[in-house]
Amino acid sequence: MSDVEELPSPKPGGAPNVGPRIRTLRRSRNMTLQDLGSASGLSVGYLSQLERDIATPSMSSLARIAHAMGVQIGHFMPVSGAAGIVNRAASRETTWINEGGMTYQRLHGDFPGATFSAFRITLPPGFVGEIDRHDGEEFVSVESGQVRFDIDGHRHELAPGDTMHFRSDMRHQAFNLSETAAAVVFWLGTSPVLRLRDGGSRV
């Protein structure tokens, strides 16, 4: 039986059970949490929280977990098919990692040698992102709402129209400052792990 066939079924509405999927695949690989932590660069405590659905991973953390276990990020979350070089607004799909968390609309194309990813990301009311750091650089433009980014200990509050550009190896964390309204940002990054792929190439 394949790993995919053994995985828990998605939650109602199509939202995946990300935590149990990580745990099931890890066990099928005969990996301990320590093994996965060493391979992904994530702490054992954090991985344990993910597997119990106490925490929701960022896309970069989920991509690192997928890479460590030799699968595509699409193993854990819905991904759209290859977009080529044109991405039509009318057919653009929305994806997510966990129900109630951030949602992503892929804006970038898909072709050999592409070096960046671009998403329109919606942060739900009161959203608090994980603290992250990885290779690459990131550019963010706020389209709506009030968003705060903590970058290496410095707080930056952004309103619609504000932008920021920073190295991804700096500790960074995002917050939606509103408890009642979603915030929308345009995000562009160069880290290869953030390219959603469900084909044969590793992220």
C-alpha positions as CSV (number, residue, x, y, z in Angstrom):
1,M,0.0,0.0,0.0
2,S,1.3,3.5,-0.8
3,D,2.0,6.2,1.7
4,V,-0.8,8.3,0.2
5,E,-3.4,5.5,0.6
6,E,-2.5,5.1,4.3
7,L,-2.9,8.8,5.1
8,P,-5.9,10.1,7.1
9,S,-8.7,11.5,5.0
10,P,-9.1,15.2,4.6
11,K,-11.3,17.1,7.0
12,P,-14.8,18.1,5.7
13,G,-14.6,20.8,3.1
14,G,-11.3,19.5,1.7
15,A,-9.0,20.9,4.4
16,P,-6.2,18.4,5.0
17,N,-5.3,16.9,8.3
18,V,-1.7,18.2,8.1
19,G,-0.5,17.0,11.5
20,P,-1.6,13.4,11.1
21,R,-0.3,13.3,7.6
22,I,3.1,14.4,8.7
23,R,3.1,11.8,11.5
24,T,1.9,8.9,9.3
25,L,4.5,9.6,6.7
26,R,7.3,10.0,9.2
27,R,6.4,6.6,10.8
28,S,6.2,5.0,7.4
29,R,9.8,6.2,6.8
30,N,10.8,4.8,10.2
31,M,11.9,8.2,11.3
32,T,11.8,9.5,14.8
33,L,10.9,13.1,15.6
34,Q,14.6,13.6,16.2
35,D,15.5,12.2,12.8
36,L,12.9,14.6,11.1
37,G,14.2,17.5,13.2
38,S,17.8,16.9,12.1
39,A,16.8,16.5,8.4
40,S,14.5,19.5,8.3
41,G,16.2,21.9,10.7
42,L,13.1,22.2,12.8
43,S,12.9,21.6,16.6
44,V,11.5,18.3,18.0
45,G,9.1,20.3,20.1
46,Y,7.7,22.3,17.2
47,L,7.4,19.1,15.0
48,S,5.5,17.4,17.9
49,Q,3.1,20.4,18.0
50,L,2.6,20.2,14.2
51,E,1.8,16.5,14.4
52,R,-0.8,17.1,17.1
53,D,-2.4,20.0,15.1
54,I,-1.5,22.4,17.9
55,A,0.4,24.5,15.5
56,T,0.2,25.2,11.8
57,P,3.4,25.3,9.8
58,S,4.4,28.1,7.4
59,M,4.8,27.0,3.8
60,S,8.5,27.1,4.1
61,S,8.5,24.8,7.2
62,L,6.1,22.4,5.4
63,A,8.3,22.4,2.4
64,R,11.4,21.6,4.6
65,I,9.4,18.7,6.1
66,A,8.4,17.4,2.7
67,H,12.0,17.7,1.4
68,A,13.3,15.8,4.5
69,M,11.0,12.9,3.8
70,G,11.5,12.9,0.0
71,V,8.0,14.0,-1.1
72,Q,6.4,17.1,-2.7
73,I,4.7,19.8,-0.6
74,G,1.6,18.7,-2.4
75,H,1.6,15.5,-0.3
76,F,0.4,17.6,2.6
77,M,-1.7,20.5,1.1
78,P,-3.7,21.1,-2.1
79,V,-1.7,22.4,-5.0
80,S,-2.8,23.6,-8.4
81,G,-1.3,22.2,-11.6
82,A,1.4,23.9,-13.6
83,A,0.5,27.4,-14.6
84,G,2.9,27.8,-17.5
85,I,3.9,31.5,-18.0
86,V,0.3,32.9,-17.8
87,N,-1.8,32.8,-14.7
88,R,-5.4,33.8,-15.4
89,A,-7.3,35.6,-12.7
90,A,-10.5,33.9,-13.5
91,S,-9.1,30.4,-13.0
92,R,-6.7,31.1,-10.2
93,E,-7.0,28.6,-7.3
94,T,-6.7,29.2,-3.6
95,T,-4.8,26.8,-1.4
96,W,-4.2,26.4,2.3
97,I,-2.3,24.4,4.9
98,N,-4.8,24.2,7.7
99,E,-8.4,25.3,7.8
100,G,-8.7,28.7,9.4
101,G,-5.1,29.6,8.6
102,M,-3.5,31.6,5.8
103,T,-4.7,31.0,2.3
104,Y,-2.5,31.4,-0.8
105,Q,-3.2,32.3,-4.4
106,R,-0.3,31.3,-6.6
107,L,0.7,34.1,-9.0
108,H,4.0,32.9,-10.4
109,G,4.4,30.8,-13.5
110,D,6.0,27.4,-13.7
111,F,8.9,26.7,-16.1
112,P,12.5,25.3,-15.8
113,G,14.9,27.7,-14.2
114,A,12.3,30.0,-12.5
115,T,13.9,31.6,-9.5
116,F,11.2,33.2,-7.4
117,S,7.6,32.5,-6.2
118,A,4.8,35.0,-5.8
119,F,1.5,34.6,-3.9
120,R,-1.4,36.7,-2.8
121,I,-1.8,35.7,0.8
122,T,-4.8,36.3,3.1
123,L,-4.1,36.4,6.8
124,P,-7.2,35.7,8.9
125,P,-8.3,38.0,11.7
126,G,-5.9,37.9,14.7
127,F,-3.4,35.8,12.8
128,V,0.0,35.2,14.4
129,G,2.6,33.5,12.2
130,E,5.4,31.2,13.2
131,I,8.9,32.6,13.6
132,D,10.8,31.6,10.5
133,R,14.1,31.9,8.8
134,H,15.5,30.3,5.6
135,D,17.6,31.1,2.6
136,G,16.6,33.8,0.1
137,E,14.9,37.2,0.3
138,E,11.3,38.4,0.4
139,F,9.3,41.3,-0.8
140,V,5.9,42.1,0.7
141,S,3.2,44.7,-0.4
142,V,0.1,45.2,1.8
143,E,-3.1,45.3,-0.2
144,S,-5.6,45.5,2.6
145,G,-5.6,45.5,6.4
146,Q,-3.0,46.3,9.0
147,V,-0.1,43.9,9.2
148,R,3.0,43.8,11.5
149,F,6.2,42.1,10.6
150,D,8.8,41.4,13.3
151,I,12.2,41.2,11.6
152,D,15.2,40.3,13.8
153,G,13.6,41.9,16.8
154,H,12.4,45.1,15.1
155,R,8.6,45.7,14.7
156,H,7.3,47.2,11.4
157,E,3.6,48.0,11.1
158,L,2.4,48.2,7.5
159,A,-0.8,49.8,6.1
160,P,-2.2,49.3,2.6
161,G,0.3,50.4,0.0
162,D,3.3,49.9,2.3
163,T,6.0,47.5,1.2
164,M,9.1,45.9,2.7
165,H,12.0,43.9,1.4
166,F,14.3,41.7,3.6
167,R,16.7,38.8,3.8
168,S,14.9,35.6,4.6
169,D,17.7,34.4,6.9
170,M,16.6,37.1,9.3
171,R,14.1,35.9,11.9
172,H,10.7,37.0,10.8
173,Q,7.1,36.7,11.9
174,A,3.9,38.1,10.6
175,F,0.8,39.3,12.5
176,N,-2.7,40.5,11.4
177,L,-3.3,43.4,13.8
178,S,-7.1,43.3,13.3
179,E,-9.2,40.8,15.4
180,T,-12.2,41.3,13.0
181,A,-10.9,41.7,9.5
182,A,-8.6,39.7,7.2
183,A,-5.5,41.2,5.7
184,V,-4.2,40.6,2.2
185,V,-0.6,40.9,1.1
186,F,1.3,40.4,-2.1
187,W,4.4,38.3,-1.4
188,L,7.4,37.5,-3.6
189,G,10.3,35.4,-2.5
190,T,13.4,33.7,-4.0
191,S,13.6,30.6,-1.8
192,P,13.2,27.6,-4.0
193,V,11.4,25.6,-1.2
194,L,8.4,27.9,-1.6
195,R,7.6,26.8,-5.2
196,L,4.5,24.6,-5.0
197,R,5.1,21.6,-7.1
198,D,3.2,18.3,-7.3
199,G,5.2,16.8,-10.2
200,G,8.4,15.0,-10.3
201,S,10.8,17.7,-9.2
202,R,11.7,18.2,-5.6
203,V,10.9,21.6,-4.1
